[in-house]
């Protein structure tokens, strides 16, 4: 009797974990490690926006700049590939918030032109140095500027991670360039449906 009771208890635990337990992520789970999405920035439409404008969807936040020669176009291109792998009803509930940390060169028009290359789910945002520093500090990342050359061009250093927030604005995943595109798509589908 005891043996069958133990087996039944084990089976119940396994089924509970499989049916309603914790989700299994292939990217880095940062639930509870980062604060909720919160900002005041300027959109690619030239309007002041806050996180409230984007809640209700899964938001992927990536810091970069439009003159970026490598990390930004590669990362945004990978995210475009992720979007292409998602079922239509899932993809329309995922947005990429591309936050430019180069506001001197990336105004609303430049941001819209840049994000339009990747798709309608990609939205450009920027802000004052004070707003950008508050936001990057909030998510434990940094950015900086190199010395301008003779033509006034300069490099901008920034992180390469993408932060995924669920539809309520809670930080859930950290997506790195080393993460497989199919793994990212799988995680985002779980996040949308969760």
Backbone as JSON Lines, residues from 0, in Angstrom:
{"i":0,"aa":"X","n":[0.82,-1.19,0.0],"ca":[0.0,0.0,0.0],"c":[0.87,1.26,0.0]}
{"i":1,"aa":"X","n":[1.9,1.26,0.84],"ca":[2.76,2.42,0.92],"c":[3.51,2.65,-0.39]}
{"i":2,"aa":"X","n":[3.93,1.55,-1.01],"ca":[4.69,1.66,-2.25],"c":[3.82,2.27,-3.35]}
{"i":3,"aa":"X","n":[2.58,1.82,-3.46],"ca":[1.7,2.36,-4.5],"c":[1.36,3.82,-4.2]}
{"i":4,"aa":"X","n":[1.25,4.17,-2.92],"ca":[0.99,5.57,-2.55],"c":[2.15,6.47,-2.94]}
{"i":5,"aa":"X","n":[3.38,5.97,-2.75],"ca":[4.57,6.72,-3.12],"c":[4.66,6.9,-4.63]}
{"i":6,"aa":"X","n":[4.37,5.85,-5.37],"ca":[4.38,5.93,-6.84],"c":[3.34,6.94,-7.31]}
{"i":7,"aa":"X","n":[2.15,6.9,-6.73],"ca":[1.09,7.83,-7.1],"c":[1.5,9.27,-6.8]}
{"i":8,"aa":"X","n":[2.14,9.49,-5.66],"ca":[2.59,10.83,-5.3],"c":[3.64,11.34,-6.29]}
{"i":9,"aa":"X","n":[4.55,10.45,-6.67],"ca":[5.59,10.82,-7.64],"c":[4.98,11.16,-9.0]}
{"i":10,"aa":"X","n":[4.05,10.33,-9.47],"ca":[3.38,10.6,-10.74],"c":[2.63,11.9,-10.71]}
{"i":11,"aa":"X","n":[1.96,12.19,-9.61],"ca":[1.22,13.45,-9.47],"c":[2.17,14.64,-9.55]}
{"i":12,"aa":"X","n":[3.32,14.54,-8.89],"ca":[4.3,15.62,-8.91],"c":[4.85,15.85,-10.31]}
{"i":13,"aa":"X","n":[5.12,14.76,-11.02],"ca":[5.63,14.87,-12.38],"c":[4.6,15.51,-13.29]}
{"i":14,"aa":"X","n":[3.35,15.07,-13.2],"ca":[2.29,15.65,-14.02],"c":[2.05,17.12,-13.7]}
{"i":15,"aa":"X","n":[2.1,17.47,-12.44],"ca":[1.89,18.87,-12.05],"c":[2.99,19.74,-12.63]}
{"i":16,"aa":"X","n":[4.22,19.25,-12.59],"ca":[5.34,20.01,-13.14],"c":[5.2,20.16,-14.65]}
{"i":17,"aa":"X","n":[4.74,19.1,-15.31],"ca":[4.61,19.13,-16.77],"c":[3.44,20.0,-17.21]}
{"i":18,"aa":"X","n":[2.35,19.99,-16.45],"ca":[1.15,20.7,-16.89],"c":[1.08,22.14,-16.42]}
{"i":19,"aa":"X","n":[1.54,22.44,-15.26],"ca":[1.35,23.79,-14.78],"c":[2.54,24.32,-14.0]}
{"i":20,"aa":"X","n":[3.65,23.69,-14.13],"ca":[4.82,24.09,-13.37],"c":[5.56,25.24,-14.03]}
{"i":21,"aa":"X","n":[6.79,25.41,-13.61],"ca":[7.61,26.49,-14.12],"c":[7.94,26.27,-15.59]}
{"i":22,"aa":"X","n":[8.03,27.39,-16.31],"ca":[8.4,27.31,-17.72],"c":[9.89,27.01,-17.83]}
{"i":23,"aa":"X","n":[10.25,26.33,-18.89],"ca":[11.64,26.0,-19.14],"c":[12.17,26.94,-20.22]}
{"i":24,"aa":"X","n":[13.18,27.74,-19.87],"ca":[13.71,28.73,-20.8],"c":[15.02,28.25,-21.42]}
{"i":25,"aa":"X","n":[15.25,28.62,-22.67],"ca":[16.51,28.32,-23.33],"c":[17.45,29.53,-23.32]}
{"i":26,"aa":"X","n":[16.88,30.73,-23.11],"ca":[17.7,31.92,-22.91],"c":[17.82,32.15,-21.41]}
{"i":27,"aa":"X","n":[18.46,33.22,-20.98],"ca":[18.71,33.43,-19.54],"c":[17.48,34.0,-18.84]}
{"i":28,"aa":"X","n":[17.02,33.28,-17.85],"ca":[15.88,33.71,-17.03],"c":[16.35,34.77,-16.04]}
{"i":29,"aa":"X","n":[15.78,35.98,-16.14],"ca":[16.15,37.06,-15.2],"c":[14.93,37.48,-14.37]}
{"i":30,"aa":"X","n":[13.94,36.63,-14.29],"ca":[12.75,36.94,-13.49],"c":[13.16,37.26,-12.06]}
{"i":31,"aa":"X","n":[12.69,38.39,-11.56],"ca":[13.0,38.8,-10.2],"c":[14.37,39.41,-10.01]}
{"i":32,"aa":"X","n":[15.21,39.43,-11.06],"ca":[16.57,39.95,-10.94],"c":[16.7,41.38,-11.45]}
{"i":33,"aa":"X","n":[15.74,41.82,-12.25],"ca":[15.77,43.15,-12.84],"c":[14.43,43.83,-12.56]}
{"i":34,"aa":"X","n":[14.43,45.17,-12.5],"ca":[13.17,45.87,-12.26],"c":[12.26,45.83,-13.48]}
{"i":35,"aa":"X","n":[11.0,46.14,-13.24],"ca":[10.0,46.19,-14.32],"c":[10.35,47.3,-15.32]}
{"i":36,"aa":"X","n":[9.77,47.18,-16.5],"ca":[9.99,48.17,-17.56],"c":[9.44,49.52,-17.11]}
{"i":37,"aa":"X","n":[10.29,50.53,-17.17],"ca":[9.88,51.88,-16.77],"c":[10.77,52.89,-17.46]}
{"i":38,"aa":"X","n":[10.17,53.85,-18.16],"ca":[10.94,54.89,-18.83],"c":[10.04,56.03,-19.28]}
{"i":39,"aa":"X","n":[10.68,57.16,-19.55],"ca":[10.08,58.28,-20.28],"c":[11.07,58.62,-21.36]}
{"i":40,"aa":"X","n":[10.67,58.46,-22.63],"ca":[11.55,58.68,-23.77],"c":[10.78,59.37,-24.89]}
{"i":41,"aa":"X","n":[11.47,59.61,-26.01],"ca":[10.84,60.18,-27.19],"c":[10.76,59.1,-28.26]}
{"i":42,"aa":"X","n":[9.59,58.92,-28.83],"ca":[9.39,57.89,-29.85],"c":[9.84,58.38,-31.22]}
{"i":43,"aa":"X","n":[9.88,57.45,-32.15],"ca":[10.23,57.8,-33.53],"c":[9.15,58.67,-34.18]}
{"i":44,"aa":"X","n":[8.02,58.86,-33.51],"ca":[6.98,59.79,-33.96],"c":[7.19,61.18,-33.37]}
{"i":45,"aa":"X","n":[8.22,61.34,-32.54],"ca":[8.51,62.63,-31.93],"c":[7.69,62.91,-30.68]}
{"i":46,"aa":"X","n":[6.97,61.91,-30.18],"ca":[6.12,62.09,-29.01],"c":[6.8,61.53,-27.76]}
{"i":47,"aa":"X","n":[6.49,62.15,-26.62],"ca":[6.96,61.63,-25.35],"c":[6.14,60.4,-25.0]}
{"i":48,"aa":"X","n":[6.82,59.32,-24.68],"ca":[6.14,58.06,-24.37],"c":[6.72,57.48,-23.08]}
{"i":49,"aa":"X","n":[5.91,56.64,-22.44],"ca":[6.36,55.89,-21.27],"c":[6.13,54.41,-21.55]}
{"i":50,"aa":"X","n":[6.53,53.59,-20.59],"ca":[6.33,52.15,-20.75],"c":[4.85,51.8,-20.92]}
{"i":51,"aa":"X","n":[3.96,52.65,-20.39],"ca":[2.53,52.37,-20.5],"c":[2.04,52.3,-21.94]}
{"i":52,"aa":"X","n":[2.74,52.98,-22.85],"ca":[2.37,52.94,-24.27],"c":[2.59,51.56,-24.89]}
{"i":53,"aa":"X","n":[3.38,50.72,-24.23],"ca":[3.78,49.45,-24.84],"c":[3.38,48.21,-24.02]}
{"i":54,"aa":"X","n":[2.85,48.4,-22.81],"ca":[2.44,47.24,-22.04],"c":[1.25,46.56,-22.72]}
{"i":55,"aa":"X","n":[1.09,45.3,-22.42],"ca":[0.08,44.49,-23.11],"c":[0.71,43.6,-24.15]}
{"i":56,"aa":"X","n":[1.94,43.95,-24.56],"ca":[2.72,43.13,-25.49],"c":[4.0,42.69,-24.8]}
{"i":57,"aa":"X","n":[4.64,41.67,-25.37],"ca":[5.99,41.32,-24.94],"c":[6.92,42.34,-25.6]}
{"i":58,"aa":"X","n":[7.77,42.97,-24.8],"ca":[8.68,43.98,-25.32],"c":[10.13,43.52,-25.19]}
{"i":59,"aa":"X","n":[10.85,43.66,-26.29],"ca":[12.28,43.37,-26.31],"c":[13.0,44.7,-26.38]}
{"i":60,"aa":"X","n":[13.82,45.01,-25.4],"ca":[14.52,46.29,-25.34],"c":[15.98,46.06,-25.67]}
{"i":61,"aa":"X","n":[16.44,46.84,-26.67],"ca":[17.83,46.75,-27.11],"c":[18.4,48.16,-27.22]}
{"i":62,"aa":"X","n":[19.57,48.38,-26.62],"ca":[20.24,49.68,-26.65],"c":[21.27,49.69,-27.78]}
{"i":63,"aa":"X","n":[21.26,50.75,-28.6],"ca":[22.21,50.84,-29.69],"c":[22.19,52.22,-30.31]}
{"i":64,"aa":"X","n":[22.52,52.3,-31.61],"ca":[22.49,53.57,-32.33],"c":[22.48,53.28,-33.83]}
{"i":65,"aa":"X","n":[21.93,54.19,-34.61],"ca":[21.7,53.91,-36.03],"c":[22.98,53.9,-36.86]}
{"i":66,"aa":"X","n":[24.05,54.54,-36.39],"ca":[25.32,54.54,-37.13],"c":[26.19,53.33,-36.79]}
{"i":67,"aa":"X","n":[25.66,52.43,-36.0],"ca":[26.4,51.25,-35.55],"c":[26.78,50.38,-36.75]}
{"i":68,"aa":"X","n":[28.06,50.04,-36.89],"ca":[28.49,49.27,-38.06],"c":[28.25,47.77,-37.97]}
{"i":69,"aa":"X","n":[28.03,47.23,-36.77],"ca":[27.97,45.77,-36.68],"c":[26.95,45.23,-35.68]}
{"i":70,"aa":"X","n":[27.13,45.49,-34.39],"ca":[26.28,44.86,-33.37],"c":[24.8,45.14,-33.6]}
{"i":71,"aa":"X","n":[24.46,46.39,-33.85],"ca":[23.03,46.75,-33.98],"c":[22.37,46.1,-35.19]}
{"i":72,"aa":"X","n":[22.92,46.26,-36.39],"ca":[22.23,45.63,-37.52],"c":[22.2,44.1,-37.42]}
{"i":73,"aa":"X","n":[23.24,43.5,-36.85],"ca":[23.26,42.05,-36.68],"c":[22.2,41.61,-35.68]}
{"i":74,"aa":"X","n":[22.15,42.3,-34.53],"ca":[21.17,41.95,-33.49],"c":[19.75,42.16,-33.97]}
{"i":75,"aa":"X","n":[19.47,43.31,-34.59],"ca":[18.13,43.58,-35.07],"c":[17.75,42.63,-36.22]}
{"i":76,"aa":"X","n":[18.72,42.27,-37.04],"ca":[18.48,41.28,-38.11],"c":[18.14,39.91,-37.52]}
{"i":77,"aa":"X","n":[18.82,39.53,-36.46],"ca":[18.52,38.25,-35.79],"c":[17.11,38.3,-35.21]}
{"i":78,"aa":"X","n":[16.75,39.43,-34.6],"ca":[15.4,39.56,-34.04],"c":[14.34,39.53,-35.14]}
{"i":79,"aa":"X","n":[14.67,40.06,-36.31],"ca":[13.76,39.96,-37.45],"c":[13.59,38.48,-37.83]}
{"i":80,"aa":"X","n":[14.68,37.72,-37.79],"ca":[14.61,36.29,-38.05],"c":[13.77,35.56,-37.01]}
{"i":81,"aa":"X","n":[13.88,35.99,-35.76],"ca":[13.05,35.41,-34.69],"c":[11.58,35.67,-35.0]}
{"i":82,"aa":"X","n":[11.25,36.92,-35.34],"ca":[9.86,37.29,-35.66],"c":[9.31,36.43,-36.79]}
{"i":83,"aa":"X","n":[10.15,36.16,-37.78],"ca":[9.72,35.35,-38.93],"c":[9.4,33.92,-38.53]}
{"i":84,"aa":"X","n":[9.98,33.45,-37.44],"ca":[9.74,32.07,-36.98],"c":[8.51,31.96,-36.09]}
{"i":85,"aa":"X","n":[8.0,33.08,-35.6],"ca":[6.85,33.05,-34.7],"c":[5.55,32.93,-35.48]}
{"i":86,"aa":"X","n":[4.57,32.2,-34.97],"ca":[3.26,32.18,-35.61],"c":[2.7,33.6,-35.63]}
{"i":87,"aa":"X","n":[1.91,33.92,-36.64],"ca":[1.39,35.28,-36.82],"c":[0.69,35.85,-35.61]}
{"i":88,"aa":"X","n":[-0.12,35.02,-34.94],"ca":[-0.87,35.51,-33.77],"c":[0.06,35.78,-32.59]}
{"i":89,"aa":"X","n":[1.26,35.21,-32.6],"ca":[2.24,35.46,-31.54],"c":[3.1,36.66,-31.93]}
{"i":90,"aa":"X","n":[3.56,36.7,-33.18],"ca":[4.46,37.76,-33.63],"c":[3.86,39.15,-33.46]}
{"i":91,"aa":"X","n":[2.56,39.29,-33.69],"ca":[1.97,40.63,-33.57],"c":[1.86,41.09,-32.11]}
{"i":92,"aa":"X","n":[2.21,40.21,-31.17],"ca":[2.19,40.58,-29.75],"c":[3.6,40.77,-29.18]}
{"i":93,"aa":"X","n":[4.59,40.85,-30.09],"ca":[5.98,41.09,-29.69],"c":[6.47,42.37,-30.37]}
{"i":94,"aa":"X","n":[7.07,43.26,-29.59],"ca":[7.63,44.5,-30.12],"c":[9.1,44.6,-29.74]}
{"i":95,"aa":"X","n":[9.89,45.18,-30.63],"ca":[11.28,45.47,-30.33],"c":[11.4,46.97,-30.11]}
{"i":96,"aa":"X","n":[11.79,47.36,-28.91],"ca":[12.0,48.76,-28.6],"c":[13.5,49.03,-28.71]}
{"i":97,"aa":"X","n":[13.88,49.67,-29.82],"ca":[15.28,49.98,-30.1],"c":[15.57,51.36,-29.5]}
{"i":98,"aa":"X","n":[16.33,51.38,-28.4],"ca":[16.61,52.62,-27.69],"c":[17.98,53.14,-28.13]}
{"i":99,"aa":"X","n":[17.98,54.25,-28.86],"ca":[19.24,54.83,-29.29],"c":[19.88,55.6,-28.15]}
{"i":100,"aa":"X","n":[21.15,55.31,-27.9],"ca":[21.93,56.02,-26.89],"c":[22.79,57.1,-27.54]}
{"i":101,"aa":"X","n":[22.41,57.47,-28.78],"ca":[23.11,58.51,-29.54],"c":[22.1,59.57,-29.98]}
{"i":102,"aa":"X","n":[21.51,60.3,-29.02],"ca":[20.43,61.23,-29.37],"c":[20.86,62.4,-30.25]}
{"i":103,"aa":"X","n":[22.16,62.74,-30.24],"ca":[22.61,63.85,-31.08],"c":[22.48,63.54,-32.56]}
{"i":104,"aa":"X","n":[22.63,62.27,-32.93],"ca":[22.52,61.89,-34.34],"c":[21.22,61.15,-34.66]}
{"i":105,"aa":"X","n":[20.56,60.63,-33.64],"ca":[19.37,59.8,-33.87],"c":[18.1,60.49,-33.38]}
{"i":106,"aa":"X","n":[17.59,61.37,-34.23],"ca":[16.29,61.98,-33.95],"c":[15.18,61.06,-34.42]}
{"i":107,"aa":"X","n":[13.93,61.48,-34.24],"ca":[12.79,60.65,-34.64],"c":[12.84,60.19,-36.1]}
{"i":108,"aa":"X","n":[13.18,61.08,-37.01],"ca":[13.2,60.7,-38.43],"c":[14.24,59.63,-38.73]}
{"i":109,"aa":"X","n":[15.44,59.8,-38.16],"ca":[16.5,58.8,-38.37],"c":[16.11,57.46,-37.76]}
{"i":110,"aa":"X","n":[15.49,57.51,-36.6],"ca":[15.07,56.26,-35.95],"c":[14.01,55.54,-36.76]}
{"i":111,"aa":"X","n":[13.02,56.27,-37.26],"ca":[11.96,55.63,-38.05],"c":[12.53,55.0,-39.32]}
{"i":112,"aa":"X","n":[13.39,55.73,-40.01],"ca":[14.01,55.2,-41.23],"c":[14.77,53.92,-40.93]}
{"i":113,"aa":"X","n":[15.48,53.91,-39.8],"ca":[16.28,52.75,-39.42],"c":[15.41,51.56,-39.04]}
{"i":114,"aa":"X","n":[14.45,51.77,-38.14],"ca":[13.64,50.65,-37.67],"c":[12.72,50.1,-38.75]}
{"i":115,"aa":"X","n":[12.3,50.96,-39.68],"ca":[11.43,50.49,-40.78],"c":[12.11,49.41,-41.62]}
{"i":116,"aa":"X","n":[13.43,49.38,-41.62],"ca":[14.16,48.36,-42.38],"c":[13.93,46.96,-41.81]}
{"i":117,"aa":"X","n":[13.56,46.88,-40.54],"ca":[13.43,45.59,-39.88],"c":[11.99,45.12,-39.75]}
{"i":118,"aa":"X","n":[11.03,46.02,-39.82],"ca":[9.64,45.62,-39.76],"c":[8.8,46.51,-38.86]}
{"i":119,"aa":"X","n":[7.5,46.31,-38.93],"ca":[6.57,47.16,-38.17],"c":[6.61,46.89,-36.67]}
{"i":120,"aa":"X","n":[7.16,45.78,-36.25],"ca":[7.26,45.46,-34.81],"c":[8.45,46.16,-34.16]}
{"i":121,"aa":"X","n":[9.24,46.89,-34.95],"ca":[10.45,47.55,-34.45],"c":[10.16,49.04,-34.28]}
{"i":122,"aa":"X","n":[10.39,49.54,-33.06],"ca":[10.05,50.91,-32.71],"c":[11.28,51.61,-32.16]}
{"i":123,"aa":"X","n":[11.61,52.76,-32.72],"ca":[12.76,53.52,-32.26],"c":[12.4,54.48,-31.15]}
{"i":124,"aa":"X","n":[13.25,54.55,-30.14],"ca":[13.09,55.46,-29.01],"c":[14.43,56.09,-28.69]}
{"i":125,"aa":"X","n":[14.42,57.28,-28.13],"ca":[15.63,57.9,-27.61],"c":[15.21,58.9,-26.54]}
{"i":126,"aa":"X","n":[16.17,59.63,-26.01],"ca":[15.84,60.59,-24.96],"c":[17.02,61.48,-24.66]}
{"i":127,"aa":"X","n":[16.88,62.27,-23.62],"ca":[17.97,63.11,-23.16],"c":[19.03,62.22,-22.52]}
{"i":128,"aa":"X","n":[20.21,62.78,-22.32],"ca":[21.26,62.02,-21.65],"c":[20.8,61.59,-20.25]}
{"i":129,"aa":"X","n":[20.08,62.46,-19.57],"ca":[19.59,62.12,-18.23],"c":[18.63,60.93,-18.28]}
{"i":130,"aa":"X","n":[17.72,60.94,-19.26],"ca":[16.76,59.84,-19.4],"c":[17.46,58.54,-19.77]}
{"i":131,"aa":"X","n":[18.41,58.63,-20.7],"ca":[19.12,57.43,-21.15],"c":[20.0,56.85,-20.05]}
{"i":132,"aa":"X","n":[20.67,57.71,-19.29],"ca":[21.51,57.22,-18.21],"c":[20.68,56.56,-17.11]}
{"i":133,"aa":"X","n":[19.51,57.14,-16.83],"ca":[18.63,56.53,-15.82],"c":[18.17,55.15,-16.28]}
{"i":134,"aa":"X","n":[17.83,55.03,-17.56],"ca":[17.33,53.76,-18.09],"c":[18.43,52.71,-18.16]}
{"i":135,"aa":"X","n":[19.6,53.08,-18.66],"ca":[20.68,52.09,-18.76],"c":[21.17,51.67,-17.36]}
{"i":136,"aa":"X","n":[21.19,52.6,-16.44],"ca":[21.56,52.24,-15.06],"c":[20.54,51.27,-14.48]}
{"i":137,"aa":"X","n":[19.27,51.5,-14.77],"ca":[18.19,50.64,-14.25],"c":[18.4,49.18,-14.68]}
{"i":138,"aa":"X","n":[18.92,48.98,-15.91],"ca":[19.11,47.63,-16.44],"c":[20.57,47.21,-16.49]}
{"i":139,"aa":"X","n":[21.39,47.9,-15.69],"ca":[22.78,47.51,-15.45],"c":[23.6,47.37,-16.73]}
{"i":140,"aa":"X","n":[23.44,48.34,-17.61],"ca":[24.25,48.37,-18.81],"c":[24.81,49.78,-18.96]}
{"i":141,"aa":"X","n":[25.76,49.94,-19.85],"ca":[26.41,51.24,-20.01],"c":[26.55,51.57,-21.49]}
{"i":142,"aa":"X","n":[26.9,52.82,-21.74],"ca":[27.26,53.25,-23.09],"c":[28.25,54.41,-22.95]}
{"i":143,"aa":"X","n":[28.99,54.68,-24.02],"ca":[29.96,55.77,-24.0],"c":[30.32,56.16,-25.42]}
{"i":144,"aa":"X","n":[31.0,57.28,-25.53],"ca":[31.34,57.86,-26.84],"c":[32.84,57.94,-27.02]}
{"i":145,"aa":"X","n":[33.3,57.63,-28.25],"ca":[34.69,57.8,-28.62],"c":[34.96,59.24,-29.03]}
{"i":146,"aa":"X","n":[36.21,59.55,-29.26],"ca":[36.6,60.88,-29.71],"c":[36.16,61.1,-31.16]}
{"i":147,"aa":"X","n":[35.58,62.26,-31.47],"ca":[35.19,62.53,-32.86],"c":[36.4,62.62,-33.78]}
{"i":148,"aa":"X","n":[36.24,62.15,-35.02],"ca":[37.31,62.3,-36.01],"c":[37.2,63.67,-36.66]}
{"i":149,"aa":"X","n":[38.0,63.9,-37.72],"ca":[38.02,65.22,-38.38],"c":[36.67,65.6,-38.97]}
{"i":150,"aa":"X","n":[35.85,64.61,-39.33],"ca":[34.52,64.88,-39.89],"c":[33.43,64.92,-38.81]}
{"i":151,"aa":"X","n":[33.82,64.75,-37.56],"ca":[32.85,64.79,-36.47],"c":[32.2,63.45,-36.18]}
{"i":152,"aa":"X","n":[32.62,62.38,-36.87],"ca":[32.07,61.05,-36.62],"c":[32.72,60.45,-35.37]}
{"i":153,"aa":"X","n":[31.96,59.66,-34.66],"ca":[32.48,59.04,-33.44],"c":[31.8,57.69,-33.25]}
{"i":154,"aa":"X","n":[32.48,56.83,-32.53],"ca":[31.95,55.52,-32.19],"c":[31.17,55.6,-30.88]}
{"i":155,"aa":"X","n":[30.22,54.71,-30.73],"ca":[29.45,54.62,-29.49],"c":[29.58,53.19,-28.98]}
{"i":156,"aa":"X","n":[30.04,53.03,-27.76],"ca":[30.1,51.69,-27.18],"c":[28.8,51.45,-26.41]}
{"i":157,"aa":"X","n":[28.32,50.22,-26.48],"ca":[27.06,49.86,-25.8],"c":[27.0,48.35,-25.66]}
{"i":158,"aa":"X","n":[26.1,47.88,-24.83],"ca":[25.92,46.45,-24.62],"c":[25.25,45.79,-25.81]}
{"i":159,"aa":"X","n":[25.29,44.47,-25.83],"ca":[24.7,43.74,-26.95],"c":[23.51,42.87,-26.53]}
{"i":160,"aa":"X","n":[23.16,42.89,-25.25],"ca":[22.06,42.04,-24.77],"c":[20.71,42.66,-25.1]}
{"i":161,"aa":"X","n":[19.71,41.79,-25.21],"ca":[18.32,42.19,-25.42],"c":[17.55,41.76,-24.18]}
{"i":162,"aa":"X","n":[16.79,42.67,-23.62],"ca":[15.99,42.41,-22.42],"c":[14.55,42.13,-22.84]}
{"i":163,"aa":"X","n":[13.99,41.02,-22.39],"ca":[12.6,40.67,-22.72],"c":[11.72,40.9,-21.51]}
{"i":164,"aa":"X","n":[10.64,41.65,-21.72],"ca":[9.67,41.96,-20.67],"c":[8.33,41.36,-21.06]}
{"i":165,"aa":"X","n":[7.64,40.77,-20.1],"ca":[6.34,40.18,-20.41],"c":[5.28,41.26,-20.58]}
{"i":166,"aa":"X","n":[4.05,40.85,-20.86],"ca":[2.99,41.81,-21.2],"c":[2.62,42.74,-20.05]}
{"i":167,"aa":"X","n":[3.01,42.38,-18.82],"ca":[2.74,43.26,-17.68],"c":[3.92,44.19,-17.41]}
{"i":168,"aa":"X","n":[5.03,44.01,-18.15],"ca":[6.21,44.85,-17.98],"c":[7.27,44.26,-17.07]}
{"i":169,"aa":"X","n":[7.08,43.03,-16.6],"ca":[8.08,42.4,-15.74],"c":[9.26,41.89,-16.58]}
{"i":170,"aa":"X","n":[10.48,42.11,-16.08],"ca":[11.68,41.61,-16.76],"c":[11.7,40.09,-16.64]}
{"i":171,"aa":"X","n":[11.86,39.39,-17.77],"ca":[11.8,37.93,-17.74],"c":[13.03,37.24,-18.32]}
{"i":172,"aa":"X","n":[13.56,37.76,-19.44],"ca":[14.65,37.04,-20.12],"c":[15.74,38.0,-20.57]}
{"i":173,"aa":"X","n":[16.96,37.49,-20.61],"ca":[18.09,38.19,-21.2],"c":[18.51,37.36,-22.41]}
{"i":174,"aa":"X","n":[18.45,37.99,-23.57],"ca":[18.78,37.3,-24.82],"c":[20.15,37.79,-25.28]}
{"i":175,"aa":"X","n":[21.06,36.83,-25.5],"ca":[22.41,37.16,-25.91],"c":[22.63,36.78,-27.38]}
{"i":176,"aa":"X","n":[23.65,37.36,-27.99],"ca":[23.95,37.06,-29.39],"c":[24.28,35.6,-29.6]}
{"i":177,"aa":"X","n":[24.73,34.93,-28.55],"ca":[25.08,33.51,-28.67],"c":[23.85,32.6,-28.62]}
{"i":178,"aa":"X","n":[22.7,33.13,-28.26],"ca":[21.48,32.32,-28.19],"c":[20.98,31.98,-29.59]}
{"i":179,"aa":"X","n":[20.61,30.72,-29.78],"ca":[20.11,30.25,-31.06],"c":[18.78,30.93,-31.39]}
{"i":180,"aa":"X","n":[18.59,31.3,-32.65],"ca":[17.38,31.99,-33.1],"c":[16.13,31.17,-32.8]}
{"i":181,"aa":"X","n":[16.18,29.86,-33.05],"ca":[15.02,29.01,-32.77],"c":[14.73,28.94,-31.27]}
{"i":182,"aa":"X","n":[15.78,28.96,-30.45],"ca":[15.59,28.95,-29.0],"c":[14.93,30.24,-28.54]}
{"i":183,"aa":"X","n":[15.36,31.36,-29.1],"ca":[14.76,32.65,-28.75],"c":[13.3,32.67,-29.16]}
{"i":184,"aa":"X","n":[13.01,32.18,-30.38],"ca":[11.61,32.15,-30.85],"c":[10.75,31.29,-29.93]}
{"i":185,"aa":"X","n":[11.27,30.15,-29.51],"ca":[10.54,29.25,-28.62],"c":[10.24,29.94,-27.29]}
{"i":186,"aa":"X","n":[11.24,30.63,-26.73],"ca":[11.05,31.32,-25.46],"c":[10.04,32.44,-25.58]}
{"i":187,"aa":"X","n":[10.11,33.2,-26.67],"ca":[9.16,34.29,-26.86],"c":[7.74,33.79,-27.04]}
{"i":188,"aa":"X","n":[7.6,32.67,-27.72],"ca":[6.26,32.09,-27.87],"c":[5.7,31.69,-26.5]}
{"i":189,"aa":"X","n":[6.54,31.09,-25.66],"ca":[6.12,30.75,-24.29],"c":[5.75,32.0,-23.5]}
{"i":190,"aa":"X","n":[6.56,33.05,-23.67],"ca":[6.33,34.28,-22.93],"c":[5.01,34.94,-23.33]}
{"i":191,"aa":"X","n":[4.72,34.94,-24.62],"ca":[3.46,35.51,-25.12],"c":[2.28,34.7,-24.61]}
{"i":192,"aa":"X","n":[2.4,33.37,-24.67],"ca":[1.27,32.5,-24.32],"c":[1.15,32.27,-22.82]}
{"i":193,"aa":"X","n":[2.25,32.59,-22.06],"ca":[2.24,32.37,-20.63],"c":[1.42,33.4,-19.94]}
